Amino acid sequence: MERPCENDVFVVLNGISKRYNNLLALDNVSFQVQEGEIFGYIGPNGAGKTTTIKIIVGLISEFQGTLYIGGYPVPERRDDVHKMLGYLPENIAFQEWRTVNQTLKTFGKLSGIKDSEIEKRIEVLV
């Protein structure tokens, strides 16, 4: 997939802010991560690290500022961005009420796989 990326910059956050009602969780956060760079994002509990990561991976789409992943604006080009990112949270909360098929369909859709292809792949797995 051809990406409109400049100078090997993969992640660009510029002036990202996020509020939860009266709580300012992020206040004008800006940084860049080069493609292939090992980047540590550290801070005390409640500093906004998880909120930042959720914005980057598209789990939070309402925020102020600009975000580019691989040259694509987020959230406008979320589908293109999702093809390049993976996210593994510390605590995985599977919805126990979902069947295996429902879960596989959801993850297939989130991965950008066409519905007809998802069905074929599920048949092979189940």
C-alpha atoms as one frame of an Amber mdcrd trajectory, in Angstrom:
protein
   0.000   0.000   0.000   1.419   3.366  -1.020   1.456   5.850   1.860   1.650
   9.640   1.579   4.370   9.734   4.248   7.061  12.412   4.290  10.612  12.074
   5.661   9.936   8.663   7.258   7.699  10.268   9.901   5.067   7.685  10.802
   3.135   9.314  13.673   2.496  13.059  13.986   0.484  14.489  16.863   0.063
  18.229  16.775  -1.751  20.086  19.548  -3.874  17.110  20.645  -6.295  17.917
  23.443  -9.090  15.792  24.907 -11.708  16.563  27.526 -13.990  14.209  29.406
 -16.682  16.612  30.565 -14.798  18.993  32.904 -11.619  16.896  33.036  -8.820
  17.937  30.698  -7.141  14.595  29.945  -4.732  15.878  27.256  -3.597  19.462
  26.869  -1.898  20.385  23.584   0.198  17.202  23.201   2.582  17.217  20.242
   5.245  14.737  19.151   6.482  12.782  16.151   7.645   9.192  15.795   9.891
   8.204  12.895   9.155   4.982  11.024  11.095   2.176  12.725  11.898   4.294
  15.776  11.557   2.809  19.256   9.537   5.353  21.183   8.741   5.338  24.908
   5.700   7.224  26.157   5.958   7.323  29.930   4.377   9.241  32.756   2.509
   8.847  36.023  -0.957   7.301  36.299  -3.589   9.697  35.017  -1.171  11.623
  32.785  -3.086  10.790  29.576  -0.968   7.986  28.094  -3.886   5.617  27.517
  -6.055   8.408  26.125  -3.280   9.318  23.683  -2.863   5.711  22.526  -6.637
   5.291  22.124  -6.710   8.402  19.921  -3.793   7.101  17.831  -5.417   3.701
  17.225  -8.841   5.211  16.563 -10.752   4.119  19.656 -11.350   7.787  20.471
 -12.307   9.914  17.486 -13.441  13.140  19.144 -10.438  15.292  20.045  -8.879
  18.637  19.197  -5.688  18.988  17.175  -4.329  17.037  14.237  -3.101  13.477
  13.988  -1.434  11.765  11.031  -0.475   8.102  10.860   1.630   7.099   7.865
   0.716  10.410   6.267  -3.037   9.812   6.589  -5.207  12.185   8.655  -7.023
  10.564  11.566  -9.960  10.043  11.969 -10.817  10.925   8.340  -8.756   8.056
   6.849  -9.276   5.601   9.702  -9.686   2.579   7.389  -6.277   3.195   5.782
  -4.680   3.718   9.181  -6.188   0.546  10.668  -4.417  -1.502   7.992  -1.066
  -0.295   9.371  -1.620  -0.479  13.129  -2.053  -3.121  15.768  -3.189  -2.523
  19.326  -2.890  -4.871  22.283  -4.257  -3.348  25.497  -2.931  -4.403  28.878
  -6.305  -5.867  29.844  -8.299  -7.512  27.083 -12.019  -7.380  27.729 -13.726
  -9.875  25.459 -17.470  -9.642  25.551 -18.439 -12.992  27.004 -21.934 -12.840
  25.516 -20.507 -12.927  21.954 -20.177 -16.176  20.078 -16.902 -17.149  18.419
 -18.418 -16.364  14.992 -19.560 -12.903  16.106 -16.117 -12.148  17.516 -14.343
 -13.304  14.340 -16.712 -11.226  12.182 -16.041  -8.132  14.307 -12.260  -8.534
  14.155 -12.451  -9.249  10.425 -14.387  -6.029   9.827 -11.984  -4.050  12.017
  -9.133  -5.468   9.918 -10.761  -4.226   6.705 -11.620  -7.666   5.324 -14.670
  -7.854   3.058 -17.736  -9.593   4.504 -17.664 -12.367   1.889 -14.000 -13.088
   2.664 -14.686 -13.101   6.407 -17.350 -15.768   5.951 -14.952 -17.937   3.891
 -12.195 -17.623   6.487 -14.555 -18.433   9.372 -15.723 -21.597   7.585 -12.106
 -22.762   7.366 -11.457 -22.040  11.056 -14.631 -23.340  12.677
